[in-house]
């Protein structure tokens, strides 16, 4: 549910970019010091960041599914296959 944007594109990539941006900001000690902020070493957990992105995708998929169900849409899960070439008459 949600197509490429939700499942493999926009949503997971922006979640990963947001996390990497925070790490970059927190590692900029010179800039932070100019703001009067001093912090220790910044570390990150790649798997936890990936899990966050996957959880976000799952939540959006669930929200979309529930919205469609509330509207009375029948959801059919599966894979489609084109059986032949498209022809115009």
C-alpha positions in Angstrom: 0.0 0.0 0.0 1.4 3.4 -0.8 3.4 2.7 -4.0 7.0 3.5 -4.6 7.1 6.8 -2.7 6.0 5.2 0.6 7.7 1.9 0.3 11.1 2.4 -1.4 11.3 6.1 -2.4 10.5 9.4 -0.7 9.5 8.3 2.8 12.4 5.9 3.7 15.0 8.0 1.9 13.9 11.2 3.7 13.9 9.4 7.1 17.5 8.3 6.4 18.5 11.8 5.2 16.9 13.4 8.3 18.9 11.1 10.6 22.1 11.7 8.8 21.5 15.5 8.8 21.1 15.4 12.6 24.4 13.5 13.0 26.1 16.0 10.8 24.7 18.9 12.8 25.7 17.4 16.1 29.2 16.7 14.8 29.8 20.3 13.8 31.5 21.2 17.1 32.7 24.6 15.8 29.2 25.8 14.9 27.7 24.4 18.1 30.5 26.1 20.1 29.6 29.4 18.5 26.1 28.9 19.8 27.3 28.2 23.2 26.7 24.5 23.0 29.3 21.8 23.8 28.6 18.1 23.5 30.6 14.9 23.7 31.2 12.5 20.9 28.2 11.7 18.6 27.6 8.1 17.7 24.9 6.4 15.7 23.4 3.0 15.2 22.9 2.2 11.5 20.4 -0.6 12.2 18.3 1.6 14.6 18.2 4.3 11.9 17.1 1.7 9.3 14.5 0.3 11.8 13.1 3.8 12.3 12.7 4.3 8.5 11.0 0.9 8.2 8.7 1.6 11.1 7.7 4.9 9.5 6.9 3.1 6.3 4.8 0.5 8.1 2.8 3.2 10.0 2.0 5.1 6.8 1.1 1.9 5.0 -1.3 1.1 7.9 -2.8 4.5 7.9 -3.4 4.4 4.2 -5.0 0.9 4.4 -7.2 2.0 7.3 -8.3 5.1 5.4 -9.3 3.1 2.4 -11.2 0.5 4.5 -13.1 3.3 6.2 -14.2 4.5 2.8 -15.4 1.1 1.9 -12.7 0.2 -0.6 -12.0 -3.5 -1.0 -8.3 -4.1 -0.9 -6.9 -7.0 -2.9 -3.3 -7.9 -2.2 -1.2 -9.7 -4.9 0.8 -9.3 -8.0 -0.4 -8.5 -11.4 1.0 -9.6 -14.8 0.4 -8.2 -18.2 -1.0 -11.0 -20.3 -0.5 -9.5 -23.7 0.4 -6.3 -25.6 -1.9 -3.4 -25.5 -3.8 -2.8 -28.7 -6.1 0.0 -29.8 -9.1 -0.6 -32.0 
